[in-house]
Amino acid sequence: MTSPLHRSRREFLATSASGLGGIALGSMLSEDGLLNAANAADPAAFAEARSHREGPAKACIFIFMEGAPSQLDLFTPKPKLNELHGQSLPKSILDKARFAFIQPDTATLMGSPRKWAKHGQCGMDFSDLLPHLSTCADDLLMIRSLHSEQFNHHPGQLLMQCGVARFGMPSMGSWINYGLGSASRNLPGYVVLNAGRGGSGGSTLWTSGFLSSKYAGVQFRNQGEPVLNLQNPAGLAPEMQRAGLDALRDLNEGRYQEVHDPEIASRIANYELANRMQTAAPELVDLSGESKETLAMYGVDRPEPPGNDFRGTLPGLRTYDTLARNCLLARRMVERGVRFINIIHASWDQHSELDKNLAYNAGAVDQPIAALIKDLKQRGLLDSTLVVWGSEFGRTPLGENRPGRLSNTGRDHHPQAFTMLMAGGGFKGGHSYGATDEIGWFATENPVSINDLQATILHQFGLDHLKLTYRFQGRDFRLTDVAGNVVHDWIA
């Protein structure tokens, strides 16, 4: 037997300094039938230690519009900006402004050609590019005063998804599953669905970081094999697979007893989950049981618009159909207990040909997202499911004048003020929060940081962002890092 004086630092921390690791392991192994429940720590006590209150939200569908949609052409009409179209930015702003590609000396303001109307009993503003989503106005919270400290896409995406703009940090979906656990035995607690040309942040946006790998996002496909390499090779009998899993479990359990590495316990759980997913995942993506009316409502099998040079797609991709299927799958996942679903659509980075490309992307998401909100509501799931629509930042009121391109056909990055939408999950519907100045440059009323947004989302899940922590390398980390305040004005 190894003397306590010769134990590794990891073994000491896992066994002596933190009872939580052992409790977590016991709960997980007990649930998967790998440890007798009578000998395991009480999983209910462990869950109670991390959840801080009863929250209305039980699941989140975060629809991430990678690349940054133009809030000035979708959600925030600015008559003054149209009036000043073609004029220079005031020097007081220009001298302090930072740009990605705009040449400040010759930059001019660019109004929006969109037609605007107020929708719902609340009178919420939407442009003509969102005819379906605007019918959900009375169920939406529109936040117009978000701001970010990150100016480029990947850092901005990391900040939005992980709370800080650096690699290796757990994403929001990982933190929520760490805090509450998975409500599904046969599917991952955190699922990622992609559409369009692929985001610049890639898998860094759904990583579990220093948390156990079982909290990482699992990338699903909406057709064919749901998860790559999930199915057995041809000729492998189920009983042979079971024997192999049992052998792996025994080896991993033996190794765990030697080194007490919690990642080994995650490995055991992941193997067992993959085994159960072989039945659950194909059933999930099989839409044949959905009614024709439901499929049509989401826009499943709808054709692509003519042309193949839009910013949000690539030749051969059926982005419109993919987004429709992803939104329908998200509803089906919520019904089956998946805790957090990321739908990522890229790219909205429209530095040129804004009118054409924004219309394409808005058309791709408008119908299925509206259908998702209405479908959840009529099934009685919207109160407990938070739907989020947003991106890493917004677009500038200036027209893009990059050398070598036609001027004023697109918009540059703009973290100083942008808009996001939320529905369900105990948030106020039919409510607009915050405001920007007359040209949309700064958030001037009730500014909201990314960490404020994250703190408030966690609050709706019954999680205190100050208490949901994980000790790593001598520091207690949290999603909101060292910032963030709950915005109580959003809560119904």
N, C-alpha and C positions, 0 to 999 in steps of 0.2 A: 504493500500500500504506500502511495506517495505521501511523504511527510508534508504537512501544511506549509513548512518553511520552503519547500521546493515547488510549490504550486506556481503555475504561470499567473501573470497579472490578470489575464482574461478569465482564468478559472476562478481566481479569488473573487473578482468582481461579480461573476455570474452566480457564485454559490454563497458568498458571505455578505457582500455589500448591498445586494439588491434582491429582496424577496420577490419583486414584481416579475423578474425574468422567469423564476421558477413557477410562479402562479400562472403566467401567460402560457408557458410550456404545458403545464398540467391541463389547463383549459383546452388548449388546442389538441393535445394528444387524446384527451378524454373524448372530445367531440368526434374525432376521427377513429375512435375505437382502438387506439394504440396504447391506452393506459386505462386501467380500471378506475371508474369514476369515484369509487369509494376511497381510493388512494390519492386522488388528485386534489389540488387546491380548489376551493369553491369558485367556479367561473363567474357566478353572479356577483360575488364580492369583488372580483377583479374588474368586471364591467362597471360596477358602481363606483369604483375608485377613480375611473377615468371620465364617466359622464357626470355632469355637474347639476343638471336639472332636466326636467322633461321638456323636450323641444317639439314644436309642431312638425318640423321637417324630418322625414325618415329616408329620403332619397334625393339626389341632385342630378339633374341633367344639365351639364355646362356646355353650351354650344359656343365654341370658340371660333370666331371669325378671324383667323390668322392673317396678318398683313395690315389690318386697321381700316375698317369702313369709314367713309366720310359722313360724319354726323351732320355736317352742314348741308348734305344733300338727301338725308334720310329722316332726321329727327328734329333739327333745330333751325327753323326758318329765320333768316336774318335779312329783313328788308333793307337795313342800313348798309349791309355788305353789298347788296345788289346796287344800291344807290351809288356806292363808292367804287364800283367795278372799274378796273383800269387805273386807279389811282395808287400812289405809293403808300406803304405802311407808314404811320406816324413815326417820326424819328425817335421819339421817346421809347417806342417799342422796338424799333429796328435795331437800335444800338445795343440792346441787351438780348436780342433774339439769337437762337441757334438753329441752323438748318442742316439737313442732310445733303440735299442736292441743289437747293435754290441758290441763285446768285443774288445776294441781297441788294446790290447796287441798282439792279434793274428790275427787281421783283415788284409786282403790282397785285392788288387785291382782285380776287375773282369771285363774282357772285354765283348763285346757283340758278340754273334754268328750270329747276323742278317746280311743279305745281303742288301747292300745299292745301290741306284741309284739316279741320278738327274732327275728331272721331269719338264715338261713344258719348255717354252721358257726361263724362269727365272733360270732354273737349280736348283730348290729347292730340298733339300735332304729329302728322306723318306726311311724307311726300308721296307722290303718285307712284313711286317705285315699290310701295309696300301695300297693295290693295287688300291682301289677305290678313297680314299681321295687324293692320289697323282695325280690323273688326274685333280684335281681342283687347282693345284699349282699356276697357273697364276692368280687365283682369291683370293689367300690367302696371308695374312700378317703373317709371322712366327716370333714370338718374342722369342729369345733364351736366353735372359739375365734377366728374371724376378728373383726376390729374395724376400724372406719373412722373417719376424722376428719371426714367429711362427713355432715351431718345432713339435707340436702334432696336430692330425687331427682336433678335434673340434675347438680349437682356430684358427687354420689356415683357416678353412672353414668360421668361423665367420668374420675373417679379410677380406677374399676374397669377401664375400657376403655383409657384413655390414660395412666394413671400419675400424672396430676396433674389437679386440678379446675379447669382453665381451657381456654378455646377455642383452637383452632388447633394442637393437639398431635396427633402421629400415634397411631393406635390400635394395640393389641397385634397385630392381624392385619397391619397395615402394617409394623410393626417386624420381625415374623417373616419376611415376604416380602422385606423389604429385606435381612435377614441371610442368608437361604437362597436367595432367588430362587424363581420359580414352577416347579413340576414338571410343569405342563401347558402345552403349546404352544397348545391350542385353546380354553382356558377361562381366566378370570382366576385369579390366585393367591389372591384374597380375595373371597368371595361372602357376601352378606347375604340372609337370608330372614326375612320378618316374618309375624307372626300376631297376631290379636286387634285391639284398638282402636287400636294405634299408640302407641309410646313417646314420652315427653316429651322425650327427648334427640335423637330424630330422627337425621339424617345426621351430626351431630357425633360420634356414637359409632363411626363407621366411616370417618372422614376419614384422609387421609394427611398432613395438616398441612403441614409444611415439607419432607417427603419428596416425591419425584417422584409425580405423580398416578397413575402406573401401579401404585402400591402401595395405592391407595384401595380400599375395599370396593365391589363392584358389586352393586347390588340386583337380585335375581332374583325372578320370580314363578313359582309352582309349576304354573300352568296358563296356556293361551293363549300369547301371545308372551312368551318368557322374560324378555327385557329390552326395555323400551319403545323403540320406533323402531329396533329391530335389523334388521328385515326391510326389503328394498328396496321402494320405492313400486311400485305396479302399472305394468307396462310398461317397467321399467328392465331392460334385458338385462344378463346377467353380464359380457359383454365391455365394455359401456359403463361399468359400475361399475368394472371393473378399470382402464380407461383413466383414469377420474376419480381413483382412488386413486394411480395412477402419477404423474399430474400434481401431486396434492397432495404426494406424497412428494418430487418434484423441487423444488417450491417451498419446502417445509420444510427440505430438505437445504441448499438455497442460502442460506436465511435463517440456518440454524445456522452455516454457514461464516462468516457475517458477525458474528454476535453471540455464538456459543458458549453459548447458553442451553440447559441440559440439559432444560428442560421441552419444548423443541421436539422433542428425541429421543423423549421420552415420548409426545408427540402422534403422531409417526410410528408408534411401536409400538402405540399404542392403536387407530389406524385399521386397522392390519393385523390386530390381534387381533379387532376387531369383524368384520372380513371373514371370518376363520376361524370365529368364533362363530356365524355365520349357519347353518352346518351343524351344529356341535357342540352348541349350546345347545338347539335343538328336540329333538335325539336324547336329550339329558340328561333333559329333563322328560317325555319320553314313557315312561310306566310300563307300556305294553301288553306289554312283554317280561318283566315281573315275574310270578312265579307267583301264583296265587290265594292260596296259603298265605302267601306273603310279604306281599301286600296286606292280608290279614286280620290277620296278626300285628301290623302297624303300625297298623291301624285305618283304612285308607283307605276313604272313603265312609261312615264311621260317622255316625249322626245326632247332631244337637245335643240336649242335654237339654231338656225342656219349659221354656218361659219365655224371655224375651228381655231381661231386665233385670239380667243378671249383670255384675259389674265387668269381667270379662275379655273382653267382646265388645260388639258393637253389633248392632242389628236388621239382619238380612240376611247377616251374616257367618257362615261355617261354620268356626268356629275349630277344632273337633275334627278335621274332615277336613283343614284346612290344616296343622295341626301334624303329623298323620300323614304327609302328603305331604312336608312340609319335612324330617322326620327321615329318610324314605326317600331323598329327594333328596340329603341330606347324605352318606349312605353311597355313593350313586352318584358324587357329586363326589369323595370320597376315592379311589374306584377310578379316577377319571380324572385324578388328580394335583392337585386343588385343595388348596392348602396350609392355608387357614384359612377356616372357615365359621362365621358368626354366625347362630344362630337366635334371634330376639328375639320374645318373647311378652309382650304388655302387656294388662291391667295387674293386678298383684297388690297394689295400693295399697288395702288393705281396712281403711279406717277405720270402716266400719259393716257390719253383716250379715256378719260374718266367717264364720260356719258355712256359710252358703249360698254365698258367693262363693269361699271357699277350696275348698270341695268341687267347684265348677264348674271352677276352674282346675287343681286337682290331677287331676281326671278328664281334662282336656284333654291334659295332658303325660305322665301316668303310663304309659299303654300304649305310645305311640310311642317314648318315650325308653328304656324297658326293651327294646323290640324292637330299637332301634338298637344298644344295647350287645350284645345276644345275637347279632344279625346280624353285626356286626363280628367278634365272637369266633369264630363258626362259620366265617367266611370267612378267618380267620387275619389279620385287620386290626387287632384291638384292641391288640396289643402296640405297634404303630407309630402308632396313632391315639389322641390324647388327647380324651376326652369330659369336658366341664366343665359342671356345673349350678350356677348361682348367680345372685346379684343384687347390688344396690348396698349393701344393709344388711339388717337384720332387723326384727322387730316387738317392741314393748315388752311386758313382763309386766303392765302396767297396762291396764285397760279404757278405751276412749275415752269421754270425758265432755264432748265439745264442746257448747257451748250450742246449743239448738235441736234436738238429736238425742237419741234414747234412749241412756242411758248403758250402758256395758259391752257393746256389740255389735260392737266392732272393736278394733284395736290401732294405736297410733301408731308413728312411725318409731323405730328403735332401732339406732344404729350401734355401740353398745358391745360387742355380742356377737351373732354370727349364724353360720349353717352353710352350707357349700358341699360339693358332691360332685365327685369326679373318678374316672374309670375309664380304664384303659389307659395308653398312653404311657410305660410303665416305672414307673408308680406302684404302690404296695402295694395289693392288693385285700384286702377283709375287715378293714380297719383303721380304727379311730376314733381321731382325734387331737385333743387338747385337751379342755377342759371349762369349764363356766361354774358360777357359784355356785348355791345351792339354789333361787333363784327365776329364774335365767337373766338376771341383770342385767349382770354383768361376766364377761369371759373371765378365768378364774382359773388355768388350767393351760395352758402353752404358747401364749400369745397370738400371733396371726399378723396382721401388717399386710397391706394390699393389695399393697404393693410387695414384701413377702416372697413372696406368692403369684405375682406376675409374675416375680420373679427365678427362682423354682423352675420355672415353666413354661418360661421361656427355656432354663434349664439342661437340661431334658429334650430340647430341640431341638438341643443342642450349642452353645448360645449363652451366652456370659458376659455377664450384664447390665451389668457394669462396663465391658466393652470394646465392646459394641454401641452405638456412638455416632454422632452426626451433627452436624457443626459448622454452626451457624446463628447469624447475628448475633453472631459472636465468642465463642460458647460451645459446648462439646460437650454436646449433649443426649442423654438416654437414656430408655428407657421408665420405669425406676424412679426417675428424677430424681436425688435425692441420698440415697436410702434403699434398703432391701431387702437381705435375706439369703436364701440358698438354704436351704430346710428339708430337710436330708438324711434326716431320719427318715421322710419320705414315700416315699423312692425304694426300689424293690424291689431 
